[in-house]
Amino acid sequence: MSKSKPKVTTKKKAAAKPKRAAPPKRSTAAAAKASIDGLRLTNPQRVLYPELGITKLDLANYYAQIANWILPHIAGRPLSLVRCPDGVAGQCFFQKHPPQGLTDAVERIKVVEKSETNEYLVVHDLEGIIGLVQFGALELHLWGVLATDIDHPDRMIFDLDPDPGCRGKKSSTLRF
């Protein structure tokens, strides 16, 4: 039985370089609209992490502040997401294909897998990351390949999830 290799086609220029944006100033107004890197956020005051009081606008500002650090690691790589549109207190789910209405700042790539073709997500710049925040993405899980060379992994990622019993404990008390 021969295993067919996945093939990728892209709709956007895959060699796009990440934008280097200066971090926007934090807004103290509880406005119904906010904009980060030109992308409008709806419900910017929605609380995503109730225990910490972190809002959607706070998360978008955080990504803007670390964009120069994170983009070299995620730009141009297919992503899967954990989405929590109402924050971590609401329903969360894993998503690997583009949702309806997602901004064009997030590229869609087609990957041929066995006998079917599926679309996956790729970001190239801060605007793409903010587009994922707008859709309630709280976790970004990247593939170990570039979207332009899906047959040749260049990175290995160990995703270590702690035992649920470890939550809320101080790290000094954890035993591995």
matplotlib code that plots the C-alpha trace (Angstrom):
import matplotlib.pyplot as plt

x = [0.0, 1.6, 1.1, 0.5, 2.3, 0.3, 0.4, -0.1, -1.4, -1.6, -3.8, -1.4, 2.3, 3.8, 7.2, 5.7, 7.8, 6.3, 5.3, 7.3, 4.8, 5.3, 3.1, -0.1, -0.9, -3.2, -6.7, -8.5, -11.8, -14.5, -15.3, -17.4, -14.8, -11.0, -8.4, -5.0, -2.7, -5.7, -7.9, -11.1, -11.9, -15.5, -16.3, -12.7, -13.8, -14.9, -13.2, -11.3, -9.5, -11.9, -9.4, -6.9, -9.3, -7.7, -9.9, -9.8, -8.1, -5.5, -4.7, -4.4, -2.2, 0.0, 0.5, 1.3, 4.0, 5.6, 5.1, 8.8, 9.6, 6.8, 6.4, 9.7, 8.5, 4.9, 4.8, 4.3, 3.5, 0.1, -1.7, -4.4, -6.3, -8.0, -10.9, -12.9, -15.1, -16.6, -13.4, -12.1, -15.2, -17.3, -17.1, -13.7, -12.9, -10.1, -10.2, -7.9, -9.9, -10.8, -14.1, -16.7, -16.0, -12.4, -10.4, -8.3, -5.3, -5.2, -4.1, -5.9, -3.8, -5.1, -3.5, -4.2, -4.4, -4.9, -8.1, -9.4, -8.3, -8.6, -7.9, -5.6, -4.7, -1.4, -0.5, 2.3, 2.1, 0.5, -2.7, -3.2, -2.6, -5.1, -7.6, -7.3, -7.8, -10.9, -12.3, -11.5, -8.3, -6.5, -4.0, -2.0, -0.6, 1.9, 3.0, 6.6, 6.7, 6.5, 3.4, 5.7, 7.5, 5.0, 6.8, 10.0, 9.6, 12.2, 11.0, 9.9, 7.6, 6.8, 3.5, 3.6, 0.2, 0.3, -1.9, -5.2, -4.5, -1.5, -3.6, -3.6, -0.6, 2.7, 5.4, 7.7, 5.3, 5.1, 7.0, 7.9]
y = [0.0, 3.3, 6.4, 9.5, 12.7, 15.7, 18.6, 22.2, 25.1, 28.6, 31.5, 34.2, 34.8, 32.4, 34.2, 37.3, 38.7, 39.3, 42.9, 44.5, 46.6, 48.9, 47.9, 49.9, 51.9, 50.2, 51.6, 52.3, 53.2, 50.5, 51.1, 48.8, 48.9, 48.7, 48.4, 46.8, 46.9, 48.1, 45.1, 45.9, 43.9, 43.5, 43.2, 44.2, 44.3, 40.6, 38.8, 35.8, 34.8, 35.8, 34.8, 37.3, 39.8, 39.5, 40.9, 40.3, 43.7, 42.8, 39.6, 41.5, 44.1, 41.3, 39.8, 43.2, 43.6, 40.3, 40.2, 40.7, 37.7, 35.3, 35.9, 34.3, 31.1, 30.9, 32.9, 30.8, 27.6, 25.9, 26.3, 24.6, 26.5, 26.1, 28.6, 29.9, 32.6, 33.4, 33.0, 30.0, 30.0, 29.2, 26.4, 25.8, 23.6, 22.5, 23.8, 23.1, 24.4, 28.0, 29.2, 31.2, 34.9, 34.8, 37.8, 37.5, 38.4, 34.7, 32.7, 29.5, 26.8, 23.6, 20.4, 17.2, 14.3, 10.8, 11.2, 14.6, 18.2, 20.3, 23.9, 24.9, 28.3, 30.2, 33.6, 35.8, 38.9, 40.6, 41.3, 37.6, 36.9, 39.6, 38.1, 34.8, 36.7, 38.3, 34.7, 33.7, 31.7, 31.3, 28.7, 28.5, 25.1, 25.3, 22.5, 21.6, 22.5, 25.6, 25.9, 26.2, 22.9, 20.7, 17.4, 18.4, 19.1, 21.4, 21.6, 19.2, 20.4, 18.7, 19.8, 18.8, 19.2, 19.0, 16.6, 18.4, 17.9, 20.3, 23.3, 26.0, 24.6, 26.5, 25.3, 24.6, 21.9, 20.1, 16.8, 15.2]
z = [0.0, -1.1, 1.0, -1.1, -0.1, 0.8, -1.8, -1.0, -3.0, -1.7, -2.6, -1.2, -1.8, 0.7, 0.9, 2.5, 5.3, 8.7, 9.5, 12.3, 14.1, 17.0, 19.9, 20.1, 23.2, 25.6, 25.4, 28.7, 27.1, 27.2, 23.5, 21.5, 18.8, 18.9, 16.2, 16.3, 13.3, 11.2, 12.1, 13.9, 17.1, 18.1, 21.8, 22.8, 26.5, 26.4, 29.3, 28.0, 31.3, 34.2, 36.9, 35.5, 34.0, 30.6, 27.8, 24.0, 23.6, 26.3, 24.3, 21.0, 22.6, 24.1, 20.6, 19.2, 22.0, 21.3, 17.5, 16.7, 18.9, 17.9, 14.2, 13.1, 14.8, 13.4, 10.2, 7.1, 9.1, 9.1, 12.4, 14.4, 17.1, 20.4, 20.2, 23.2, 21.7, 25.1, 27.0, 29.0, 31.1, 28.0, 25.5, 23.9, 20.9, 18.7, 15.1, 12.2, 9.2, 8.6, 10.1, 8.1, 8.1, 9.1, 7.8, 4.6, 6.7, 7.6, 4.6, 3.6, 2.1, 0.5, 1.5, -0.4, 2.1, 0.7, -1.3, -0.1, 0.0, 3.2, 3.9, 6.8, 8.3, 7.9, 9.3, 8.0, 10.1, 13.2, 11.3, 10.8, 14.5, 15.5, 13.1, 15.0, 18.4, 16.9, 16.3, 19.9, 19.3, 22.6, 21.6, 18.4, 17.5, 14.7, 12.4, 12.1, 8.4, 6.3, 4.2, 1.1, 1.8, 3.6, 2.8, 4.7, 8.4, 9.8, 13.4, 16.1, 18.8, 22.1, 23.4, 27.1, 28.8, 32.6, 34.5, 35.2, 38.9, 38.6, 37.8, 40.4, 42.2, 42.5, 40.2, 43.1, 44.3, 41.0, 40.8, 37.5]

ax = plt.figure().add_subplot(projection="3d")
ax.plot(x, y, z, "-o")
ax.set_aspect("equal")
plt.show()
